[in-house]
Amino acid sequence: MKLYYTPGACSQAPHIVIHELGLPYEAVKVDLGKHTLPDGSDYRAINPKGYVPTLELDDGTRITEANVILQYLAEQKPGRIAAQFGSMERWKLMEWLAFIATEVHKGFGPLWNPKTPPDVRERTVQALGNRFGYLAQTLEKQPFLMGNEFSIADAYLFVILNWSGQHKVDLSPWPALQQFQARVAARPAVQAALKAEGLGK
């Protein structure tokens, strides 16, 4: 399979999970500014939405949306990094994935636009702070979102929280989030994914 990714984008979450599970894959870097592939062709021919990630299976089938790709990857080795389908644990995991996607991931949206007015930026950071507070309530009590075991939701949250540094959003009011970031960053699979994207040490 092929993972179409951009370094540091939300596509990094499936990149981490691929390494966590030891799945064979080919990484294809996408220039999101130009919407081009390494050979200069138009990425939108692969994914008309124009953003990453896209996962292309060996039969040519393509899957998009980070939280869906994460679940597909998890099912390649059931029970390793996501609870079984049909269990209450899986519904809770999907709840976290939805929250991260709609409230945290999309919550950063205005910060990517250099033309965002200061007052809009301030309101955006304040809204993110409310989400961070909610996440911290869980991560103050346990090392990962689902408890003691790392899951696909943690990979997703780790990548999105990393954007805080890029956008100068201070996480210090939520030490549990900073500790979570350090805990996840120390995982060998995370280091391998960062290195594969040219972001590791």
ABEGO torsion letter per residue (X at the ends): XBBBBBBGBAAAAAAAAAAAAGBBBBBBBBBAAAGBBAAGBBAAAABAAGBOBBBBBAAGBBBBEAAAAAAAAAAABBGAABBBBGBAAAAAAAAAAAAAAAAAAAAAAAAABAABBAAAAAAAAAAAAAAAAAAAAAAAABABAAEABBBAAAAAAAAAAAAAAAAGBBAAABAAAAAAAAAAAABAAAAAAAAAAGABX
